[in-house]
Amino acid sequence: MITYYSTQPHKNHAIITAYLVSLKTSPQDNSSTTIQVPGGNKVSILKRNYDWLYVQLETGQEGWVEERMIKRI
C-alpha cells in the first residue's frame, strides 16, 4: 500500500459536522475504532492520507477520520 502524507500550513483546525464520528486506528473503514466523537467537537488536523485526516481532539486523543465528516475552520 502506498501512503501519501502531507500537511497544510493553514486551516489545520476543523469541526466535526457528522452526528457521531468514529476515530480509527488507520485510514480505512474496516480499521478499529479508537473513540466515538459527537458532532460539534473541534479537532486539529495533523496529517492527511488521501480522503482521510489524522486528527487530535482537544483532550489529546488522536485518530483517523474521513474528511467528509468534518469542516475546516
C-alpha angles and dihedrals in degrees: 000000000000114000124200119200127182138158129216118220091213135041094027093150127078144171122232105243100181119089092244128001129196113216108215135213091231136014096269133098092232096051122109121276116242096187140342114235126195121229119271096047117130119232137185115229110228103172144346137230108185105288094356127085127200105222140182123215122220086256090061096251114137139199147134122281133176111257092232089067094065141048121220116234 
